Structures are given as structure tokens and as C-alpha cells.
Amino acid sequence: MINKVILIGNLGKDPEVRYTPGGKAVCNFSIATSESWVKDGQKTEKTEWHKIVTFDKLAEICGQYLAKGRQVYIEGKIQTRSWDDKDGTKKYMTEIIANTMKMLGSAPGKGAGAAGQSGGYPEGASKHSEEPPAGETPPPDMDDVPF
């Protein structure tokens, strides 16, 4: 069986790095991927938001070098987890556990850079810094999600 995800998208906001009680780095961020098509002469676009989680050294690199609007290549696996919220309601979250991150393009405000390297070692980031398309909202905050 195979559980592999490959995405190229833009960060919706700056990544957040936290540390477990044992000192393990955990980085959370979301990226948007978009597709467009023409139907009956009308161009339609759909944006999908993906929650990304990285751990250890890759988490620290993502926290240091990624920022809202930057374009990234992500490889990992899809995982759904559940928990009970403070009211006892069962909640579910599907996220991508990334093991590879490559920054694409060049960093905003900096000169052009080459494509990033595997494993999250940065060489560049994207110039894109646009807001989500009209009518699209980023995923909810991670503050109420335990990890």
C-alpha cells in the first residue's frame, strides 16, 4: 500500500513552530493549491487548502525560512486524526505529514534563487504574496487543536 502526497502551493500565512514537552520541534502551516477550468464560457477557479505538519530539523527550517505567500513543494503522507474538544464533541483533522520541503522561486524582496533542495535546505522561495482568492478562506486556526 502507498500513502504519498505531492503538492506545490503557496503558504496562506507564516508557519508556527512549537515544541513538545520533550523538546521536539513541530511546525504547522497551510498551503493553497488552485485549479481552474472553463465551463460554458466562464472561467472557474477552485482553491484547496492543505494543513502541513513537519517535525524536528525540517520543522525548524520551515519556521525559519518559510513565510506567507512563498511557494513550496511538499512531499509526505496524508493522515487523519481525531480528538474530543472541551465540550466532548469528536473532532477530526486531515493533514499532510511532510518529510520533504523544497522552496521554489526566489524570496520576496530578494534576488532570484534556484529551486530549493530536498530535505528542506533552502535556496530560494517564491515572489508570490497574494491573499487567498475572493470567496476563499484559509483553514481555521490551529490554537484549539492538540498535538
Order of alpha helices (4+ residues) and beta strands (2+ residues): beta-beta-beta-beta-alpha-beta-beta
